Amino acid sequence: MIVVMKKSATQAQLDEVLRRITDIGLSGHLSQGIERTVVGVVGQTHPELKDMLEMLAGVEDVIPISRPYKLSSREFQPESTVVQVGGVSVGGGELTVMAGPCAVETEEQVLSTARAVKAAGANILRGGAFKPSTSPYSFRGLGEEGLKILATARKETGLPLITEVLTVRDVELVARYADILQLGARNMQNFILLEEVGKTGKPVMLKRGLSSTIQEWLLASEYILATGNRQVILCERGIRTFETYTRNTFDVSAIPIIHKVSHLPIIADPSHGSGKWYLVTPLALAAVAAGADGIMVEVHPNPDVALKDGAQSLTFENFEQLMARLAEMAPIFGHSLPARAPAGASPQPHR
């Protein structure tokens, strides 16, 4: 349930509501919007709780939340969340473009890609230092050396970094380098890992699981939100269906559904959504038309020799063509392409 405070409620009255919620063994999560201040009550509630909270000074209304996910729902927070990453806004009308290689291979590969995607208009650099692989014999990333290469690219281009964290033991290490921590499809329901990345306080992008429902996806996001970290981004990357022509089936309907039921921003990943480079541009355009807050695209200097996911990676030329199409199309659907990240210093301090 949520407790809606009166506009005239004092800080002392708000504190008392939070204290009473805590005293009965529940968690109170504050959301202060433009129109109203609400407290989300998370835990096993009971009908008598509504009457008890309504009696407290400063309380205007107590509303049961009908959905099993609480903190990610629009019932809890009607205003859309905008996640700030350095000088980049994810959500709020700007179209965020995350681009870069699937896997960090060499410094030359990453630097050349970072320069190319920035020149074309991308504003966040993606790249994997730790790679999950179906086969243990496939390339699994360079680890910390890969993170150092990504940091070098950020220093030169000014592009914030998003990279995946695979295990709890790597959270602290990856958080030293990354501006956004990515949780991949295979880890969507790794609940201990969700909580650990949430505790870092860094922005987190949560990809939809291979065969997960939208409700399961949003419930997974609750694990991060419940740590007090509200900087959560969702990513639709396709789901597993009976179709074998594409790597996954890109669920474009998930984008408007998420915007209807949740306040969290949503990014589309047409690279994993199709597994084929020539489908990336049409699916990216479809995602923008459906209301996506941004796209994540794999780009490689020479996809034919990529160690991971070459078949779904765009060349520099193809990525530039995609960005030109987005520049034409985004304003039609109410988006603006954000200002390009400034060259030079890192967007925020890193240890």
MOBEL-V25945 format. One record per residue. N is the residue number from 0. RES is the residue in one letter. PHI is phi in whole degrees, -180 to 180 (* if undefined). Layout:
N/RES/PHI ; N/RES/PHI
This chain:
0/M/* ; 1/I/-124 ; 2/V/-104 ; 3/V/-94 ; 4/M/-88 ; 5/K/-68 ; 6/K/-61 ; 7/S/-88 ; 8/A/-62 ; 9/T/-89 ; 10/Q/-63 ; 11/A/-64 ; 12/Q/-67 ; 13/L/-64 ; 14/D/-61 ; 15/E/-67 ; 16/V/-61 ; 17/L/-63 ; 18/R/-65 ; 19/R/-65 ; 20/I/-64 ; 21/T/-66 ; 22/D/-62 ; 23/I/-97 ; 24/G/85 ; 25/L/-110 ; 26/S/-110 ; 27/G/-110 ; 28/H/-117 ; 29/L/-87 ; 30/S/-132 ; 31/Q/-107 ; 32/G/-97 ; 33/I/-69 ; 34/E/-91 ; 35/R/-156 ; 36/T/-112 ; 37/V/-128 ; 38/V/-119 ; 39/G/-83 ; 40/V/-100 ; 41/V/-113 ; 42/G/137 ; 43/Q/-78 ; 44/T/-94 ; 45/H/-143 ; 46/P/-57 ; 47/E/-66 ; 48/L/-63 ; 49/K/-58 ; 50/D/-64 ; 51/M/-65 ; 52/L/-72 ; 53/E/-64 ; 54/M/-80 ; 55/L/-74 ; 56/A/-63 ; 57/G/90 ; 58/V/-88 ; 59/E/-92 ; 60/D/-160 ; 61/V/-125 ; 62/I/-120 ; 63/P/-65 ; 64/I/-93 ; 65/S/-79 ; 66/R/-93 ; 67/P/-69 ; 68/Y/-89 ; 69/K/-110 ; 70/L/-69 ; 71/S/-90 ; 72/S/-83 ; 73/R/-73 ; 74/E/-65 ; 75/F/-76 ; 76/Q/-138 ; 77/P/-66 ; 78/E/-76 ; 79/S/-69 ; 80/T/-75 ; 81/V/-118 ; 82/V/-96 ; 83/Q/-97 ; 84/V/-128 ; 85/G/61 ; 86/G/-96 ; 87/V/-107 ; 88/S/-104 ; 89/V/-104 ; 90/G/103 ; 91/G/82 ; 92/G/106 ; 93/E/-82 ; 94/L/-97 ; 95/T/-82 ; 96/V/-122 ; 97/M/-102 ; 98/A/-147 ; 99/G/155 ; 100/P/-74 ; 101/C/-58 ; 102/A/-128 ; 103/V/-73 ; 104/E/-111 ; 105/T/-144 ; 106/E/-65 ; 107/E/-61 ; 108/Q/-60 ; 109/V/-71 ; 110/L/-65 ; 111/S/-65 ; 112/T/-69 ; 113/A/-60 ; 114/R/-63 ; 115/A/-68 ; 116/V/-70 ; 117/K/-67 ; 118/A/-61 ; 119/A/-83 ; 120/G/120 ; 121/A/-66 ; 122/N/-126 ; 123/I/-140 ; 124/L/-97 ; 125/R/-106 ; 126/G/178 ; 127/G/-101 ; 128/A/-94 ; 129/F/-117 ; 130/K/-119 ; 131/P/-77 ; 132/S/-133 ; 133/T/-62 ; 134/S/-100 ; 135/P/-69 ; 136/Y/-96 ; 137/S/-81 ; 138/F/-63 ; 139/R/-118 ; 140/G/97 ; 141/L/-96 ; 142/G/68 ; 143/E/-62 ; 144/E/-60 ; 145/G/-65 ; 146/L/-63 ; 147/K/-65 ; 148/I/-65 ; 149/L/-61 ; 150/A/-64 ; 151/T/-63 ; 152/A/-66 ; 153/R/-65 ; 154/K/-62 ; 155/E/-76 ; 156/T/-98 ; 157/G/81 ; 158/L/-77 ; 159/P/-61 ; 160/L/-110 ; 161/I/-122 ; 162/T/-149 ; 163/E/-87 ; 164/V/-114 ; 165/L/-102 ; 166/T/-136 ; 167/V/-59 ; 168/R/-66 ; 169/D/-98 ; 170/V/-60 ; 171/E/-63 ; 172/L/-64 ; 173/V/-64 ; 174/A/-65 ; 175/R/-66 ; 176/Y/-105 ; 177/A/-84 ; 178/D/-91 ; 179/I/-131 ; 180/L/-92 ; 181/Q/-102 ; 182/L/-110 ; 183/G/-79 ; 184/A/-57 ; 185/R/-70 ; 186/N/-107 ; 187/M/-58 ; 188/Q/-112 ; 189/N/-86 ; 190/F/-65 ; 191/I/-66 ; 192/L/-65 ; 193/L/-57 ; 194/E/-67 ; 195/E/-67 ; 196/V/-68 ; 197/G/-62 ; 198/K/-68 ; 199/T/-68 ; 200/G/79 ; 201/K/-83 ; 202/P/-57 ; 203/V/-127 ; 204/M/-109 ; 205/L/-108 ; 206/K/-82 ; 207/R/-70 ; 208/G/-66 ; 209/L/-57 ; 210/S/-134 ; 211/S/-93 ; 212/T/-76 ; 213/I/-63 ; 214/Q/-64 ; 215/E/-62 ; 216/W/-62 ; 217/L/-69 ; 218/L/-64 ; 219/A/-63 ; 220/S/-63 ; 221/E/-62 ; 222/Y/-61 ; 223/I/-74 ; 224/L/-61 ; 225/A/-68 ; 226/T/-77 ; 227/G/98 ; 228/N/-89 ; 229/R/-98 ; 230/Q/-91 ; 231/V/-114 ; 232/I/-120 ; 233/L/-97 ; 234/C/-139 ; 235/E/-84 ; 236/R/-127 ; 237/G/90 ; 238/I/-124 ; 239/R/-85 ; 240/T/-131 ; 241/F/-72 ; 242/E/-71 ; 243/T/-113 ; 244/Y/-67 ; 245/T/-103 ; 246/R/-63 ; 247/N/-138 ; 248/T/-103 ; 249/F/-75 ; 250/D/-92 ; 251/V/-66 ; 252/S/-66 ; 253/A/-63 ; 254/I/-67 ; 255/P/-67 ; 256/I/-64 ; 257/I/-59 ; 258/H/-64 ; 259/K/-75 ; 260/V/-100 ; 261/S/-133 ; 262/H/-93 ; 263/L/-76 ; 264/P/-70 ; 265/I/-132 ; 266/I/-106 ; 267/A/-106 ; 268/D/-117 ; 269/P/-74 ; 270/S/-68 ; 271/H/-73 ; 272/G/-65 ; 273/S/-126 ; 274/G/79 ; 275/K/-133 ; 276/W/-61 ; 277/Y/-76 ; 278/L/-96 ; 279/V/-63 ; 280/T/-64 ; 281/P/-61 ; 282/L/-71 ; 283/A/-63 ; 284/L/-66 ; 285/A/-64 ; 286/A/-64 ; 287/V/-64 ; 288/A/-63 ; 289/A/-81 ; 290/G/109 ; 291/A/-58 ; 292/D/-83 ; 293/G/174 ; 294/I/-133 ; 295/M/-122 ; 296/V/-131 ; 297/E/-91 ; 298/V/-133 ; 299/H/-142 ; 300/P/-61 ; 301/N/-148 ; 302/P/-55 ; 303/D/-63 ; 304/V/-116 ; 305/A/-61 ; 306/L/-77 ; 307/K/-141 ; 308/D/56 ; 309/G/-62 ; 310/A/-66 ; 311/Q/-110 ; 312/S/-94 ; 313/L/-86 ; 314/T/-75 ; 315/F/-59 ; 316/E/-65 ; 317/N/-66 ; 318/F/-67 ; 319/E/-61 ; 320/Q/-67 ; 321/L/-61 ; 322/M/-64 ; 323/A/-64 ; 324/R/-66 ; 325/L/-64 ; 326/A/-62 ; 327/E/-76 ; 328/M/-90 ; 329/A/-54 ; 330/P/-62 ; 331/I/-63 ; 332/F/-107 ; 333/G/81 ; 334/H/-104 ; 335/S/-126 ; 336/L/-77 ; 337/P/-67 ; 338/A/-62 ; 339/R/-68 ; 340/A/-63 ; 341/P/-68 ; 342/A/-73 ; 343/G/114 ; 344/A/-65 ; 345/S/-60 ; 346/P/-69 ; 347/Q/-156 ; 348/P/-65 ; 349/H/-134 ; 350/R/-75
